[in-house]
Amino acid sequence: MIKKIIITIFSLVLIISCSDFNSPIDILDKEVMKYGIDVGLEDSVISSKIRDRLQQYYKDNGYYKLIFIGVPKLNIRRKILYHVW
């Protein structure tokens, strides 16, 4: 009987302590939405967004971090391929 009570109390404490848990995926999604930089934009837009997002992330978190999202422009991929060959 005492085992059942202890297991029940332990289970309730475990459930209550884990009920307000944010997974790392949720946190990363919020960061991507707020600080992500789309690399498919024009170069001038990307450079201004980098500057803005770096300052904003530093202001919010105390250190610098860049998050790149999206697919690069097609013409940049061609330039890279021509330089490789």
GIQUIUR-V466870 format. One record per run of one state. SS is the DSSP state (h for helix, s for strand, l for the rest). FROM is the first residue (numbers start at 1). TO is the last residue. Records with the same first field share a line. If there is no record, write none. Layout:
# GIQUIUR-V466870
SS = FROM-TO ; FROM-TO
This chain:
# GIQUIUR-V466870
l = 1-1 ; 19-23 ; 39-42 ; 62-66 ; 70-73 ; 85-85
h = 2-18 ; 24-35 ; 43-61 ; 74-84
s = 36-38 ; 67-69
